Amino acid sequence: MITFKKYIEILEKQETELDVTEILIGSKRIKVEIADNNKKRAKGMMNRKSLKNNHGMLFLMPRVKRASFWMKNTEVPLSIAFIDPSCRIVEIYDMAPNSDERTLSRSFNIAYALEVPLGWFEKNKISIGDLVQGLPKIIEEDNTAGDGGVFGVGPSFGHGGDFGNSDFYATGYSGIPYVMGSKKRKGVALKKKRKNKKR
């Protein structure tokens, strides 16, 4: 029989274990670990000593919005691409190790972020406008859920944090609406309230 403590340990381990998939940009294939919840996004590439060539980390944003990343506790120099819901790269930046400087997207329409070894995009002639194939579906998270929510109202993440109305993290199925987000939930609650008043 499993103890409650062991059960919680298993759940926490599952929350931070990263699935791996392969994506295609132009003719270049790259293996990526998928950061698809707040714990994984917060940890990012923290405390890693190296990153293999043609490997990276793909962040699924909790909502399609502006994105911001920093390199606190991240020792590997990285390049990052911000990707919109149509799976096109819209911005590319280089990020220095262990830097507190934030890399903030200009666009408010970011669905994914891809971190790779520094200079990887340039070396492989990948640029803004290129299509990224094989991205996982995005189902937007409830904007009241997760560690600190998605509106920057909670604590800063270890390899990220909050920045106004955007989360930032260390280090497709696009267009799927989030399920029962707070606006929808409020609308349902309001309808129920009106029905009860009529009775």
Beta strands, then each sheet from edge to edge (+ up, - down):
strand 1: 19-25
strand 2: 28-35
strand 3: 55-65
strand 4: 68-70
strand 5: 78-83
strand 6: 89-95
strand 7: 103-104
strand 8: 110-117
strand 9: 132-133
strand 10: 161-163
strand 11: 166-170
sheet 1: 6+ 5- 8+ 3- 2- 1+ 9-
sheet 2: 7+ 4- 11- 10+
end
